Amino acid sequence: MSHYDLYAIGNALVDSEYAVTEALLQRMGVAKRHMTLIDSTQRAALLAHVHGVHSGRTGGGSAGNTVVALAQLGGRAFYSCRVADDELGAFYRDDLIANAVASNLTHTKPPPGQTGSCMVFVTPDAERSLCTFLGATADLDSTALHPHEIIKSKVYYMEGYLAASPSGLAAALQGRAIARQAGVALAATLSDMSMINFCRPGLDAMLGDGLDYLFCNEEEAQVWCGLQELDSVCDRLGQVARTVCLTRSAKGCIVLEKGRRTEVPAAAVEALDTNGAGDMFAGAFLYAATHGHSHAQAAWLANLAAGQVVSRYGSRLPLAAVAEIKQCFEHYLA
């Protein structure tokens, strides 16, 4: 019997989110809707620009958001990541514990240094632009892996952002090999267009000889395939994984599997902040898929949960909102 529904590996980042104008985003030189890696000097300059702007602090990282989403819905998750021995590192570890996510952080003392952080800039059109200081997570390596937990999991999930880190990518691929040999389902996300444009070989390695689940949005899919026409994109992606979830914002999502294409509508919401929507989608989908529901049903839940994320600020949901989502899902299934 599997001990975990989901085992994931990814970056440990503490998010600080700022509501900014288009003009300020341009003055800061931040690439809109993209993830940009920054160093400590660039981070200090950006902080000076938003001095006095209120920000909220939460645990983050793409795969981190996904495992928390799955755990909040009632699943069991393990997360391999890396923080430093500082206040942010303790905050991140305690946040995982509070959300009932097991991790390597409770087994070893973190090294000295700075824990990774991400400045999230949200413009009035609800788009998010990310500036990421990797810090300690840049040195994520195979010591973060727990092979015995991987083989006791239903799904092994790789964060596409790790394609930018040689040691992180190597660790993800080592875990992939362990999962493959144990018959654990493989999953990955393309994460961001910057990864496709600049770190394509690493993503290719994650996909390898195929996945069981691939998550991406429509724009990422188009860039990945080098195609614009939706039918052609779907045909190409269908060759990459047994099940592909192609998210399309307000248009909902498309689930591709075995030559079939299922379109699932989105929940009708007013978008305020798209940060974390894809992470929530993946977590909710994999929760449902590992608890006996069809992929169409899983996509319905994932759309609902992602819609709740974009309708408020922040990449994660309060427990009360998660409880309402689960209740809606039960009514949908009835």
C-alpha positions as CSV (number, residue, x, y, z in Angstrom):
1,M,0.0,0.0,0.0
2,S,1.3,3.5,-0.9
3,H,2.2,5.7,2.1
4,Y,2.1,9.0,0.2
5,D,-0.2,10.1,-2.6
6,L,2.4,12.5,-3.9
7,Y,6.2,12.9,-3.5
8,A,7.5,16.1,-5.0
9,I,10.9,17.8,-5.4
10,G,11.3,21.5,-6.0
11,N,12.4,24.9,-4.8
12,A,11.8,26.1,-1.3
13,L,10.9,29.8,-1.5
14,V,9.3,32.2,0.9
15,D,7.0,34.5,-1.1
16,S,6.4,38.2,-0.6
17,E,3.6,39.6,-2.8
18,Y,3.2,43.2,-3.8
19,A,0.3,44.9,-5.7
20,V,2.0,47.2,-8.2
21,T,1.0,49.4,-11.1
22,E,2.1,48.7,-14.7
23,A,4.2,51.9,-14.5
24,L,6.1,50.7,-11.4
25,L,6.7,47.2,-13.0
26,Q,8.2,48.9,-16.0
27,R,10.4,51.2,-13.9
28,M,11.7,48.2,-12.0
29,G,12.5,46.5,-15.3
30,V,10.6,43.3,-14.3
31,A,9.6,41.0,-17.2
32,K,5.8,40.8,-17.0
33,R,4.3,37.3,-16.5
34,H,7.7,35.7,-16.4
35,M,9.9,34.3,-13.7
36,T,13.3,36.0,-13.6
37,L,16.2,34.9,-11.5
38,I,17.8,37.7,-9.5
39,D,20.9,38.0,-7.2
40,S,21.0,39.7,-3.8
41,T,22.0,43.0,-5.3
42,Q,19.1,43.0,-7.7
43,R,16.8,42.0,-4.9
44,A,17.9,44.9,-2.7
45,A,17.2,47.3,-5.6
46,L,13.7,45.9,-6.1
47,L,13.0,46.1,-2.3
48,A,13.9,49.8,-2.5
49,H,11.3,50.3,-5.2
50,V,8.5,48.8,-3.2
51,H,9.5,50.3,0.2
52,G,6.3,51.1,2.0
53,V,4.2,48.8,-0.2
54,H,2.3,46.3,2.0
55,S,3.3,42.7,1.4
56,G,2.2,39.4,2.7
57,R,4.6,36.5,3.5
58,T,3.8,32.9,2.7
59,G,5.5,29.6,2.0
60,G,5.9,29.2,-1.7
61,G,7.8,27.5,-4.5
62,S,5.8,25.9,-7.3
63,A,5.9,22.3,-6.2
64,G,5.7,23.4,-2.5
65,N,2.3,25.0,-3.3
66,T,1.2,21.8,-5.1
67,V,2.0,19.5,-2.2
68,V,0.3,21.9,0.3
69,A,-2.8,22.0,-1.9
70,L,-3.0,18.2,-2.1
71,A,-2.5,17.9,1.7
72,Q,-5.1,20.6,2.5
73,L,-7.6,18.6,0.4
74,G,-6.8,15.5,2.5
75,G,-4.0,13.8,0.6
76,R,-0.6,12.7,2.0
77,A,2.5,14.4,0.6
78,F,6.3,14.4,1.0
79,Y,8.4,17.3,-0.2
80,S,12.2,17.3,-0.9
81,C,13.7,20.8,-0.9
82,R,16.5,22.9,0.7
83,V,16.5,25.9,3.0
84,A,19.2,27.6,5.0
85,D,19.6,27.8,8.8
86,D,18.0,31.2,9.1
87,E,14.6,32.7,10.1
88,L,13.1,32.2,6.7
89,G,14.2,28.5,6.6
90,A,12.5,27.9,10.0
91,F,9.4,29.7,8.7
92,Y,9.3,27.5,5.6
93,R,9.8,24.2,7.6
94,D,7.2,25.1,10.1
95,D,4.8,26.1,7.3
96,L,5.1,22.6,5.8
97,I,4.5,21.0,9.2
98,A,1.5,23.2,9.8
99,N,0.0,22.0,6.5
100,A,0.7,18.3,7.3
101,V,3.4,17.9,4.6
102,A,6.3,15.6,5.5
103,S,9.7,16.7,4.2
104,N,13.4,16.1,4.4
105,L,13.7,19.3,6.5
106,T,12.6,17.6,9.7
107,H,15.4,15.0,9.4
108,T,18.5,17.1,8.9
109,K,19.9,20.5,10.1
110,P,20.0,23.0,7.3
111,P,23.3,24.6,6.2
112,P,24.2,28.2,6.9
113,G,23.3,30.8,4.3
114,Q,20.1,32.5,3.0
115,T,16.8,30.7,2.3
116,G,15.4,31.4,-1.2
117,S,12.7,34.0,-1.6
118,C,10.4,35.2,-4.4
119,M,9.1,38.7,-4.9
120,V,5.7,38.4,-6.6
121,F,4.4,41.5,-8.3
122,V,0.7,41.6,-9.2
123,T,-0.6,44.2,-11.6
124,P,-4.2,45.4,-11.9
125,D,-4.9,42.9,-14.7
126,A,-4.2,40.1,-12.2
127,E,-1.0,38.9,-13.9
128,R,1.9,37.9,-11.7
129,S,5.5,38.6,-12.4
130,L,8.1,36.8,-10.4
131,C,11.6,37.7,-9.3
132,T,13.3,34.8,-7.6
133,F,16.4,34.8,-5.4
134,L,17.3,31.2,-5.1
135,G,19.6,31.3,-2.2
136,A,20.0,27.9,-0.5
137,T,17.7,26.2,-3.0
138,A,20.3,26.8,-5.7
139,D,22.3,24.0,-4.0
140,L,19.4,21.5,-3.8
141,D,21.0,18.1,-4.5
142,S,20.4,14.4,-4.1
143,T,21.0,14.5,-0.3
144,A,17.4,15.9,-0.1
145,L,16.0,12.7,-1.6
146,H,14.4,10.0,0.5
147,P,14.3,7.0,-1.7
148,H,12.3,4.8,0.7
149,E,9.5,7.5,0.6
150,I,9.6,7.8,-3.2
151,I,8.9,4.1,-3.6
152,K,6.0,4.2,-1.2
153,S,4.3,7.0,-3.2
154,K,1.7,6.9,-5.9
155,V,3.1,9.8,-7.9
156,Y,6.6,11.4,-8.2
157,Y,6.3,15.1,-9.2
158,M,9.2,17.2,-10.6
159,E,9.1,21.0,-10.6
160,G,10.1,22.4,-14.0
161,Y,12.0,25.3,-12.4
162,L,14.7,22.8,-11.4
163,A,15.8,22.7,-15.0
164,A,17.8,25.9,-14.1
165,S,19.8,24.2,-11.4
166,P,22.4,21.5,-12.4
167,S,22.4,19.9,-8.9
168,G,18.6,20.2,-8.5
169,L,18.0,18.8,-12.0
170,A,20.4,15.9,-11.2
171,A,18.5,15.2,-8.0
172,A,15.1,15.3,-9.7
173,L,16.4,12.9,-12.4
174,Q,17.8,10.5,-9.7
175,G,14.4,10.5,-8.0
176,R,12.8,9.9,-11.3
177,A,14.9,6.8,-11.9
178,I,14.0,5.5,-8.5
179,A,10.3,6.1,-9.0
180,R,10.4,4.6,-12.5
181,Q,12.0,1.4,-11.3
182,A,9.5,1.1,-8.4
183,G,6.5,1.6,-10.8
184,V,5.6,5.0,-9.3
185,A,3.7,7.3,-11.7
186,L,5.8,10.2,-13.0
187,A,4.6,13.8,-13.2
188,A,6.1,17.1,-14.1
189,T,5.2,20.7,-14.9
190,L,6.8,23.0,-17.5
191,S,6.6,25.7,-14.9
192,D,7.3,28.9,-16.9
193,M,8.2,30.1,-20.5
194,S,11.6,31.1,-19.2
195,M,12.4,27.5,-18.5
196,I,11.4,26.5,-21.9
197,N,13.3,29.3,-23.6
198,F,16.5,29.0,-21.6
199,C,16.6,25.6,-19.9
200,R,15.0,23.3,-22.5
201,P,17.6,20.5,-22.2
202,G,16.8,20.1,-18.5
203,L,13.1,19.9,-19.2
204,D,13.7,17.4,-22.0
205,A,15.6,15.2,-19.4
206,M,12.7,15.4,-17.0
207,L,10.2,14.3,-19.6
208,G,12.7,11.6,-20.7
209,D,11.0,8.6,-22.3
210,G,7.6,9.9,-21.2
211,L,5.5,10.8,-18.2
212,D,2.2,9.7,-16.7
213,Y,1.1,13.3,-16.1
214,L,2.2,16.6,-17.6
215,F,0.9,20.0,-16.5
216,C,1.3,23.2,-18.5
217,N,-0.7,26.3,-19.6
218,E,-1.6,27.1,-23.2
219,E,1.1,29.6,-23.8
220,E,3.8,27.3,-22.3
221,A,2.5,24.5,-24.5
222,Q,2.7,26.7,-27.6
223,V,6.2,27.7,-26.9
224,W,7.2,24.1,-26.1
225,C,5.8,22.8,-29.3
226,G,6.8,25.7,-31.5
227,L,3.2,25.8,-32.7
228,Q,0.2,28.1,-32.3
229,E,-2.8,26.1,-33.6
230,L,-4.5,24.4,-30.7
231,D,-5.2,21.1,-32.4
232,S,-1.5,20.8,-33.5
233,V,-0.3,21.6,-30.0
234,C,-2.6,18.9,-28.5
235,D,-1.4,16.3,-31.0
236,R,2.2,17.1,-30.1
237,L,1.7,17.1,-26.3
238,G,-0.2,13.8,-26.5
239,Q,3.0,12.1,-27.4
240,V,4.8,13.4,-24.3
241,A,2.6,11.9,-21.5
242,R,-0.2,9.5,-20.9
243,T,-2.3,12.3,-19.4
244,V,-1.7,16.0,-20.2
245,C,-3.5,18.8,-18.4
246,L,-3.5,22.0,-20.6
247,T,-4.9,24.9,-18.6
248,R,-6.4,27.9,-20.5
249,S,-7.3,30.4,-17.8
250,A,-11.0,31.5,-18.1
251,K,-11.5,28.9,-20.8
252,G,-10.9,26.0,-18.4
253,C,-8.7,23.2,-19.3
254,I,-8.2,20.4,-21.8
255,V,-7.3,16.9,-20.6
256,L,-5.5,14.8,-23.2
257,E,-5.2,11.0,-22.9
258,K,-5.1,8.0,-25.2
259,G,-6.0,10.2,-28.2
260,R,-9.0,11.7,-26.5
261,R,-9.5,15.3,-25.7
262,T,-11.8,16.4,-22.9
263,E,-12.6,20.0,-22.3
264,V,-13.6,21.0,-18.8
265,P,-15.0,24.5,-18.2
266,A,-13.5,26.9,-15.6
267,A,-15.4,28.2,-12.6
268,A,-16.7,31.7,-13.2
269,V,-14.6,34.1,-11.0
270,E,-13.2,37.6,-11.1
271,A,-9.5,37.3,-11.3
272,L,-7.4,39.3,-8.9
273,D,-4.1,37.4,-8.8
274,T,-3.0,34.5,-11.0
275,N,0.0,33.6,-8.8
276,G,-0.1,29.9,-7.8
277,A,-3.1,29.0,-10.0
278,G,-1.2,26.3,-11.9
279,D,0.3,24.9,-8.7
280,M,-3.1,24.6,-7.1
281,F,-4.5,23.0,-10.3
282,A,-1.8,20.3,-10.2
283,G,-2.3,19.6,-6.5
284,A,-6.1,19.4,-6.7
285,F,-5.9,17.3,-9.9
286,L,-3.5,14.8,-8.4
287,Y,-5.4,14.6,-5.1
288,A,-8.5,13.6,-7.0
289,A,-6.6,11.3,-9.4
290,T,-5.0,9.4,-6.5
291,H,-8.3,9.1,-4.7
292,G,-10.2,7.1,-7.3
293,H,-11.8,9.8,-9.3
294,S,-11.7,10.0,-13.1
295,H,-9.5,12.5,-14.8
296,A,-12.5,14.6,-16.0
297,Q,-13.7,14.8,-12.4
298,A,-10.1,15.6,-11.2
299,A,-10.0,18.5,-13.8
300,W,-13.4,19.8,-12.5
301,L,-12.0,20.0,-9.0
302,A,-8.7,21.5,-10.2
303,N,-10.5,24.2,-12.1
304,L,-12.7,25.0,-9.1
305,A,-9.7,25.2,-6.8
306,A,-7.5,27.2,-9.2
307,G,-10.4,29.6,-9.7
308,Q,-10.6,30.2,-5.9
309,V,-6.8,31.0,-5.9
310,V,-7.0,33.6,-8.7
311,S,-10.1,35.3,-7.0
312,R,-7.9,36.4,-4.1
313,Y,-4.4,37.5,-3.4
314,G,-1.8,34.9,-2.6
315,S,-0.8,31.5,-3.9
316,R,-2.6,29.4,-1.3
317,L,-6.1,29.1,0.1
318,P,-7.3,29.4,3.7
319,L,-8.7,26.1,5.1
320,A,-12.2,27.5,5.1
321,A,-12.1,27.9,1.4
322,V,-10.6,24.4,0.9
323,A,-13.5,23.0,3.0
324,E,-16.0,24.8,0.7
325,I,-14.3,23.4,-2.4
326,K,-14.5,19.9,-1.0
327,Q,-18.2,20.3,-0.3
328,C,-18.8,21.6,-3.8
329,F,-16.9,18.6,-5.2
330,E,-19.0,16.2,-3.2
331,H,-22.2,17.8,-4.6
332,Y,-20.7,17.6,-8.1
333,L,-20.0,13.9,-7.7
334,A,-23.5,13.1,-6.2
